[in-house]
Amino acid sequence: MLPKLIKYILKDVPQSQEVEISGWVRTKRDMKNLVFVEVNDGSCFSGIQCTFDRGAGIDSITEDALASLSTGASVKIKGKLIPSPASGQAVEIAAVVLSVVGHAPAETTDGIQAYPLQKKRHSLEFLREIAHLRPRTNTFGAVARLRSRLAFAIHRYFQERDFHYLHTPIITAGDCEGAGAMFQVTTMDPKEIAKQVSSGGVDWTKDFFGKQSFLTVSGQLEAETYATAISRVYTFGPTFRAENSNTVRHLAEFWMVEPEAAFAELEDDMALAEDFLKYVFNSALEECADELAFFDAHVEKGIIENLRQVANAKFTHITYTDAVKELEKAAAASKGIFEFEPRWGCDLQSEHERFLTEKTAKGPVIVTDYPKEIKAFYMKLNDDNKTVRAMDVLVPRLGEIIGGSQREDNPDKLKSRIEELGMKSEDYWWYLDLRRYGTVPHAGFGLGFERLIQYVSGMANIRDVIPYPRAVGQAEF
């Protein structure tokens, strides 16, 4: 049987019942006849205090184990659960047996470095250098638990609404976004590739997959094929972008949530996105109260209230054209308010998005009908032939959190758009087939999971909300 987690033991009624815990030592205090050891197993913020009373008699094995004990060591402790006389804790363990499972030296000896997580505050920059140990800190333990609960809430949301979970391929031959920022997958010798390039071109038919292949940037196109067969699907998996962006908002490997629904138009997509975000935020507030209280106190003040406001708000709808008018009006009234001057046709920057949510609407906003030039090829053209049925969901403090659209279901218009952007329609023959055989209106959106965790937790750097960040020049661990 697995050991009982400390989060449950802390809720037990103390009746001097025998208990056994397993975990890692946070602190040890030796006070003559009493030794206090706090143990945490990561199941919650709180550790449990284990009190060893030498006066009551403990065996020599436990005495030796206590002498060798230091912060970070893994232990098993047996004793009785009793009411705690100390303030701030309801129960503690009157411990009698201690087994050290794994030592964590407090000083560097014999070439083994001292355990780096001593009882003091460490910078996030330092903790990124020891990403294999940082989950043992309060901050990253909280992030890990929050990430787990949000992932479960996302699956629960879609499963309860008859969306089928779809595993789309990680290796693909197509570029969903048409931006070209993709990691190539090949078994060919780089020297051979370079030689063929210098000779006029690479013969990819000799490669493992018989054609040029990449790590996926999105599972959307494949999700569309299944949505047009079983009506509602969603993907939730890793995606990759080879963008040379060394910022607090970018990763080369991250997780995406992408629902896709047949017989859905843009209005349905917007309603789904709003309902989804509210559900996830409410789940975080209800199921991660301790973690959010920690983030609110130690990471960013006010995030709990902000999440509540968004979860209870009616999302404002505004077209891109009207949004730009609002931004231009603000720029004219207050020179220098924006670093990037707003104009029709520009891609909205984070500062523009935050202005729309925090100043114009004073709440979450859904912007629709963007210029086709700044959006992907698969988005459905409006009748004006200038804009597409796209939508971005913007929230205060962050800006864009969701991007989606109604997909182009007319095969001729889609083929024309692909060729207009200099892409090869033959590479998307199967995608065009969806519009030739039983085409239907369909829509979906994408949400970057790490951006969501950043928003809910208030963590400033996206590299601190994923276990092992992959970014420019960073593939350690």
C-alpha positions as CSV (number, residue, x, y, z in Angstrom):
1,M,0.0,0.0,0.0
2,L,1.1,3.5,-0.7
3,P,1.8,5.7,2.4
4,K,-1.0,8.0,3.6
5,L,-0.3,11.5,2.4
6,I,0.4,14.2,4.9
7,K,-2.4,16.4,3.7
8,Y,-4.9,13.8,4.9
9,I,-3.1,13.1,8.2
10,L,-3.3,16.8,9.0
11,K,-7.1,16.6,8.7
12,D,-7.4,13.5,11.0
13,V,-8.9,13.8,14.5
14,P,-5.9,13.1,16.8
15,Q,-6.7,10.1,19.1
16,S,-3.2,8.8,19.7
17,Q,-3.6,6.5,16.7
18,E,-0.5,5.0,15.2
19,V,0.6,6.7,12.0
20,E,3.5,6.4,9.6
21,I,4.6,9.2,7.2
22,S,7.1,9.4,4.4
23,G,8.6,12.6,3.1
24,W,11.5,15.0,3.1
25,V,12.9,17.0,6.0
26,R,12.2,20.7,5.9
27,T,13.7,21.6,9.3
28,K,15.2,20.0,12.3
29,R,15.5,21.7,15.8
30,D,17.4,20.0,18.6
31,M,16.4,21.2,22.1
32,K,18.1,19.1,24.8
33,N,15.6,16.2,25.3
34,L,13.3,17.2,22.4
35,V,14.0,17.1,18.7
36,F,11.5,18.7,16.3
37,V,11.5,17.5,12.7
38,E,9.2,19.0,10.1
39,V,8.4,16.7,7.2
40,N,6.7,17.5,4.0
41,D,5.7,15.1,1.2
42,G,4.6,17.7,-1.4
43,S,0.9,16.8,-1.1
44,C,0.2,20.3,0.4
45,F,2.0,23.3,1.7
46,S,2.1,22.3,5.3
47,G,4.5,19.8,6.7
48,I,3.8,17.9,9.8
49,Q,5.8,18.3,13.0
50,C,7.3,15.2,14.4
51,T,8.5,15.4,18.0
52,F,11.1,13.0,19.4
53,D,11.2,12.9,23.2
54,R,14.5,11.5,24.4
55,G,13.2,11.5,27.9
56,A,10.4,9.1,26.9
57,G,13.0,6.8,25.4
58,I,14.0,6.2,21.8
59,D,16.1,3.4,20.6
60,S,19.8,3.8,19.5
61,I,19.0,3.4,15.8
62,T,16.6,6.3,15.9
63,E,19.1,8.4,18.0
64,D,21.8,7.8,15.4
65,A,19.4,8.6,12.6
66,L,18.5,11.9,14.3
67,A,22.2,12.8,14.7
68,S,22.7,12.3,10.9
69,L,19.5,14.1,9.9
70,S,19.6,17.3,7.8
71,T,17.4,19.4,5.6
72,G,16.4,17.6,2.4
73,A,16.9,14.0,3.7
74,S,14.1,11.6,2.9
75,V,12.6,9.8,5.9
76,K,10.0,7.4,7.2
77,I,8.6,8.2,10.7
78,K,6.3,6.2,13.0
79,G,4.5,7.5,16.0
80,K,1.2,8.6,17.5
81,L,-1.0,11.4,16.1
82,I,-1.8,13.8,19.0
83,P,-3.1,17.3,19.5
84,S,-0.4,19.9,19.0
85,P,0.4,22.3,21.9
86,A,2.1,24.6,19.5
87,S,0.2,27.4,17.7
88,G,-0.4,27.2,14.0
89,Q,-0.9,23.5,13.8
90,A,-3.7,21.2,15.0
91,V,-1.9,17.9,15.2
92,E,1.6,16.6,15.4
93,I,3.3,13.2,15.7
94,A,4.7,11.9,18.9
95,A,7.5,10.1,17.0
96,V,9.3,7.0,18.2
97,V,10.9,5.5,15.1
98,L,12.9,7.3,12.4
99,S,14.4,5.7,9.3
100,V,16.6,7.8,7.0
101,V,15.8,6.6,3.5
102,G,18.2,9.0,1.7
103,H,20.7,11.5,3.2
104,A,21.2,15.1,1.9
105,P,24.5,16.4,3.2
106,A,24.5,19.9,4.6
107,E,28.2,20.4,3.7
108,T,30.2,19.5,0.6
109,T,32.2,16.3,1.3
110,D,33.9,13.7,-0.9
111,G,33.0,15.5,-4.1
112,I,29.3,15.5,-3.3
113,Q,27.9,19.1,-3.2
114,A,25.9,20.2,-0.2
115,Y,22.1,20.1,-0.6
116,P,21.4,23.5,-2.2
117,L,17.9,24.1,-0.8
118,Q,18.7,25.2,2.7
119,K,16.1,27.1,4.7
120,K,16.3,30.5,3.1
121,R,14.7,32.3,0.2
122,H,16.2,31.4,-3.2
123,S,15.9,33.5,-6.3
124,L,13.8,32.1,-9.2
125,E,16.9,32.5,-11.4
126,F,18.9,30.3,-9.1
127,L,16.2,27.7,-8.9
128,R,16.1,27.5,-12.8
129,E,19.7,26.2,-12.5
130,I,18.5,23.3,-10.3
131,A,15.2,22.5,-12.0
132,H,15.5,18.9,-10.8
133,L,15.2,20.1,-7.2
134,R,13.1,23.2,-7.4
135,P,9.8,21.2,-7.1
136,R,10.7,20.8,-3.4
137,T,10.2,24.5,-2.7
138,N,6.9,26.0,-1.7
139,T,6.6,28.0,-5.0
140,F,7.3,25.2,-7.4
141,G,5.4,22.6,-5.4
142,A,2.4,25.0,-5.6
143,V,2.9,25.5,-9.4
144,A,3.0,21.7,-9.9
145,R,-0.2,21.1,-8.0
146,L,-1.9,23.9,-9.7
147,R,-0.8,22.7,-13.1
148,S,-2.1,19.2,-12.3
149,R,-5.5,20.4,-11.1
150,L,-5.9,22.7,-14.1
151,A,-5.1,19.9,-16.5
152,F,-7.7,17.7,-14.9
153,A,-10.3,20.6,-15.0
154,I,-9.7,21.0,-18.7
155,H,-10.2,17.3,-19.4
156,R,-13.3,17.3,-17.2
157,Y,-14.8,20.3,-18.9
158,F,-14.6,18.8,-22.4
159,Q,-15.5,15.3,-21.4
160,E,-18.6,16.5,-19.6
161,R,-19.6,18.3,-22.9
162,D,-19.1,15.3,-25.2
163,F,-15.8,16.3,-26.7
164,H,-13.6,13.4,-27.5
165,Y,-9.9,13.6,-26.5
166,L,-7.8,13.2,-29.6
167,H,-4.0,12.4,-29.8
168,T,-2.8,14.3,-32.8
169,P,0.7,13.6,-34.2
170,I,3.8,15.3,-32.9
171,I,5.7,14.7,-36.2
172,T,4.1,16.3,-39.2
173,A,4.8,17.4,-42.8
174,G,2.6,20.4,-42.7
175,D,2.9,23.9,-41.2
176,C,-0.5,24.7,-39.5
177,E,0.4,28.4,-39.0
178,G,2.2,28.9,-42.3
179,A,4.9,30.9,-40.4
180,G,7.8,28.4,-41.0
181,A,9.1,28.5,-37.4
182,M,9.4,24.7,-37.1
183,F,11.9,22.2,-35.8
184,Q,13.0,19.8,-38.5
185,V,12.9,16.0,-37.9
186,T,15.4,14.0,-39.9
187,T,17.6,10.9,-39.8
188,M,19.8,12.2,-42.6
189,D,23.4,13.1,-41.9
190,P,23.7,16.9,-41.5
191,K,26.8,16.8,-43.7
192,E,24.9,15.0,-46.4
193,I,22.1,17.6,-46.2
194,A,24.6,20.4,-46.5
195,K,26.2,18.7,-49.5
196,Q,22.8,18.3,-51.3
197,V,21.9,21.9,-50.5
198,S,25.1,23.1,-52.2
199,S,24.3,20.9,-55.2
200,G,20.9,22.4,-55.7
201,G,18.4,20.8,-53.3
202,V,17.8,18.0,-50.8
203,D,16.2,14.8,-51.8
204,W,13.9,14.3,-48.9
205,T,12.6,11.0,-50.4
206,K,15.7,9.4,-48.9
207,D,14.8,10.6,-45.4
208,F,13.0,8.4,-42.9
209,F,9.5,9.7,-43.6
210,G,10.1,10.2,-47.3
211,K,9.4,13.9,-47.1
212,Q,10.6,16.9,-45.2
213,S,9.1,16.6,-41.6
214,F,8.9,18.7,-38.5
215,L,7.7,18.8,-34.9
216,T,4.2,20.1,-34.9
217,V,3.2,23.7,-34.1
218,S,-0.4,22.7,-33.6
219,G,-2.8,19.7,-33.7
220,Q,-5.6,21.8,-35.2
221,L,-5.6,20.6,-38.8
222,E,-5.7,16.9,-37.7
223,A,-8.3,17.8,-35.1
224,E,-10.5,19.2,-37.9
225,T,-10.5,15.9,-39.7
226,Y,-11.9,14.2,-36.6
227,A,-14.4,17.0,-35.8
228,T,-15.8,16.5,-39.2
229,A,-16.4,12.8,-38.4
230,I,-17.3,12.6,-34.7
231,S,-18.5,16.2,-34.2
232,R,-16.5,17.4,-31.2
233,V,-12.9,16.8,-30.3
234,Y,-10.1,18.4,-28.3
235,T,-6.3,18.0,-28.3
236,F,-4.1,18.6,-25.2
237,G,-0.5,18.0,-25.9
238,P,3.0,19.3,-26.6
239,T,3.7,21.7,-29.5
240,F,6.9,23.3,-30.7
241,R,7.9,26.7,-32.1
242,A,11.4,27.4,-33.4
243,E,11.1,31.1,-32.8
244,N,14.3,32.8,-31.6
245,S,12.4,34.6,-28.8
246,N,14.3,34.8,-25.6
247,T,11.5,36.4,-23.5
248,V,9.5,35.7,-20.3
249,R,6.5,34.8,-22.6
250,H,8.0,32.3,-25.0
251,L,8.9,28.7,-25.0
252,A,10.2,26.4,-27.7
253,E,8.1,23.5,-26.3
254,F,4.8,24.1,-24.6
255,W,1.4,22.5,-24.2
256,M,-1.7,23.5,-26.2
257,V,-5.4,22.9,-25.6
258,E,-7.3,22.9,-28.9
259,P,-11.0,22.1,-29.1
260,E,-12.7,21.8,-32.5
261,A,-16.5,21.5,-33.1
262,A,-18.4,20.7,-36.3
263,F,-21.6,22.6,-37.2
264,A,-20.2,25.6,-35.2
265,E,-19.7,29.2,-36.3
266,L,-17.8,32.0,-34.8
267,E,-20.5,33.0,-32.4
268,D,-20.5,29.4,-31.0
269,D,-16.7,29.5,-30.7
270,M,-16.8,32.7,-28.7
271,A,-19.5,31.3,-26.3
272,L,-17.5,28.1,-25.9
273,A,-14.2,30.0,-25.1
274,E,-16.0,32.3,-22.5
275,D,-17.7,29.4,-20.8
276,F,-14.4,27.3,-20.8
277,L,-12.3,30.1,-19.2
278,K,-14.9,30.8,-16.5
279,Y,-15.1,27.1,-15.7
280,V,-11.3,26.7,-15.4
281,F,-11.0,29.9,-13.3
282,N,-13.7,28.7,-11.0
283,S,-12.1,25.3,-10.7
284,A,-8.8,26.9,-9.7
285,L,-10.6,29.1,-7.1
286,E,-12.4,26.1,-5.6
287,E,-9.8,23.4,-5.9
288,C,-6.6,25.3,-5.4
289,A,-7.5,27.7,-2.7
290,D,-4.3,27.2,-0.7
291,E,-2.1,27.5,-3.7
292,L,-3.8,30.7,-4.9
293,A,-3.6,32.2,-1.4
294,F,0.1,31.6,-1.5
295,F,0.5,33.2,-5.0
296,D,-1.7,36.1,-3.9
297,A,0.5,36.7,-0.8
298,H,3.9,36.0,-2.2
299,V,3.8,36.3,-6.1
300,E,1.2,38.9,-7.2
301,K,-1.2,40.7,-5.0
302,G,-4.8,40.6,-6.1
303,I,-4.8,37.6,-8.4
304,I,-7.7,35.9,-6.5
305,E,-10.0,38.9,-6.9
306,N,-8.9,39.3,-10.5
307,L,-9.8,35.7,-11.3
308,R,-13.2,36.1,-9.5
309,Q,-14.0,39.2,-11.5
310,V,-13.2,37.5,-14.8
311,A,-15.1,34.4,-13.8
312,N,-18.2,36.5,-13.1
313,A,-17.9,39.0,-15.9
314,K,-19.8,39.3,-19.1
315,F,-17.2,39.3,-21.9
316,T,-17.3,42.4,-24.1
317,H,-17.4,41.8,-27.8
318,I,-15.8,44.3,-30.2
319,T,-14.6,44.1,-33.8
320,Y,-11.0,44.6,-34.6
321,T,-11.9,47.8,-36.6
322,D,-13.7,49.3,-33.6
323,A,-10.9,48.2,-31.3
324,V,-8.3,50.1,-33.4
325,K,-10.6,53.2,-33.4
326,E,-10.6,53.1,-29.6
327,L,-6.8,52.7,-29.5
328,E,-6.3,55.5,-32.1
329,K,-8.5,57.8,-30.1
330,A,-6.5,57.1,-26.9
331,A,-3.2,57.6,-28.7
332,A,-4.4,61.0,-30.1
333,A,-5.6,62.1,-26.6
334,S,-2.4,61.1,-24.9
335,K,0.8,61.2,-26.9
336,G,3.3,58.4,-26.1
337,I,0.7,56.2,-24.3
338,F,1.7,53.3,-26.6
339,E,5.2,52.2,-27.7
340,F,3.7,50.8,-30.9
341,E,1.3,53.2,-32.7
342,P,-2.0,51.5,-33.4
343,R,-3.3,51.5,-37.0
344,W,-5.7,49.4,-39.0
345,G,-3.9,46.4,-40.3
346,C,-1.4,46.1,-37.5
347,D,-1.2,43.1,-35.2
348,L,-2.4,44.2,-31.8
349,Q,0.4,44.3,-29.3
350,S,0.2,43.3,-25.6
351,E,0.0,46.9,-24.6
352,H,-3.0,47.4,-26.9
353,E,-4.7,44.3,-25.6
354,R,-4.2,45.3,-22.0
355,F,-5.6,48.8,-22.7
356,L,-8.7,47.3,-24.3
357,T,-9.3,45.1,-21.2
358,E,-8.2,47.4,-18.4
359,K,-9.2,50.9,-19.7
360,T,-11.8,50.5,-22.5
361,A,-13.9,47.5,-21.3
362,K,-12.6,47.2,-17.7
363,G,-12.9,43.4,-18.1
364,P,-12.4,40.6,-20.5
365,V,-12.8,41.3,-24.2
366,I,-13.3,39.2,-27.3
367,V,-12.0,40.9,-30.5
368,T,-13.3,39.6,-33.8
369,D,-13.0,40.1,-37.5
370,Y,-9.2,40.7,-38.0
371,P,-7.6,41.7,-41.3
372,K,-6.8,38.5,-43.3
373,E,-3.2,39.6,-43.8
374,I,-2.4,39.1,-40.1
375,K,-4.2,35.8,-39.6
376,A,-3.7,32.2,-40.7
377,F,-4.7,30.7,-44.1
378,Y,-7.5,28.4,-42.7
379,M,-9.7,31.2,-41.2
380,K,-13.0,31.8,-43.0
381,L,-13.2,35.0,-45.1
382,N,-15.9,37.5,-44.3
383,D,-18.1,38.9,-47.1
384,D,-15.9,42.0,-47.3
385,N,-13.0,39.8,-48.5
386,K,-10.7,41.9,-46.2
387,T,-11.3,40.4,-42.8
388,V,-11.7,36.8,-41.4
389,R,-14.0,35.3,-38.8
390,A,-11.3,35.2,-36.2
391,M,-11.5,35.9,-32.5
392,D,-9.0,36.6,-29.7
393,V,-10.0,36.5,-26.1
394,L,-8.2,39.2,-24.0
395,V,-8.1,39.3,-20.2
396,P,-6.8,42.0,-17.8
397,R,-3.2,41.7,-16.7
398,L,-2.2,39.5,-19.7
399,G,-3.9,40.4,-23.0
400,E,-4.5,37.5,-25.4
401,I,-5.2,34.2,-23.7
402,I,-7.1,32.4,-26.4
403,G,-7.0,32.6,-30.2
404,G,-9.6,31.0,-32.5
405,S,-11.7,31.2,-35.6
406,Q,-14.4,29.7,-37.8
407,R,-12.5,27.7,-40.4
408,E,-12.9,28.2,-44.1
409,D,-15.2,25.5,-45.4
410,N,-15.3,26.5,-49.0
411,P,-12.6,24.4,-50.9
412,D,-12.0,27.0,-53.6
413,K,-11.6,29.9,-51.2
414,L,-9.3,27.8,-49.0
415,K,-7.1,26.7,-52.0
416,S,-6.9,30.3,-53.2
417,R,-5.9,31.5,-49.7
418,I,-3.2,28.8,-49.5
419,E,-1.7,29.8,-52.8
420,E,-2.0,33.5,-52.1
421,L,0.3,33.0,-49.1
422,G,2.9,31.2,-51.2
423,M,2.1,27.8,-49.8
424,K,1.7,24.6,-51.8
425,S,-1.9,23.4,-52.1
426,E,-0.7,19.9,-52.9
427,D,0.8,19.7,-49.4
428,Y,-2.8,20.2,-48.0
429,W,-4.7,17.9,-50.4
430,W,-6.2,15.9,-47.5
431,Y,-7.2,19.1,-45.7
432,L,-8.9,20.4,-48.8
433,D,-10.7,17.0,-49.1
434,L,-12.6,17.8,-45.9
435,R,-14.2,20.7,-47.9
436,R,-15.0,18.4,-50.8
437,Y,-16.7,15.6,-49.0
438,G,-19.6,16.6,-46.7
439,T,-18.2,20.0,-45.7
440,V,-19.7,21.7,-42.7
441,P,-19.1,25.0,-40.8
442,H,-16.7,24.3,-38.0
443,A,-14.7,26.3,-35.5
444,G,-12.2,26.0,-32.7
445,F,-9.6,27.8,-30.6
446,G,-6.2,27.3,-29.1
447,L,-5.0,28.1,-25.6
448,G,-1.4,27.9,-24.4
449,F,-1.5,25.9,-21.2
450,E,1.6,27.6,-19.7
451,R,0.1,31.1,-20.4
452,L,-3.0,30.0,-18.5
453,I,-0.9,28.8,-15.6
454,Q,1.0,32.1,-15.6
455,Y,-2.3,34.0,-15.6
456,V,-3.8,32.0,-12.7
457,S,-0.6,32.0,-10.6
458,G,0.8,35.4,-11.3
459,M,4.2,33.9,-12.1
460,A,6.1,36.4,-14.3
461,N,8.3,34.0,-16.3
462,I,6.8,31.3,-18.4
463,R,9.9,29.1,-17.7
464,D,8.7,28.8,-14.1
465,V,5.3,27.2,-14.9
466,I,6.6,24.2,-16.8
467,P,8.7,21.4,-15.2
468,Y,11.6,21.6,-17.6
469,P,11.6,24.7,-19.9
470,R,12.9,24.4,-23.5
471,A,13.8,27.8,-24.9
472,V,16.6,29.4,-26.9
473,G,19.9,27.9,-25.8
474,Q,18.2,25.8,-23.1
475,A,17.7,22.1,-23.2
476,E,19.2,21.1,-19.8
477,F,17.8,18.3,-17.7
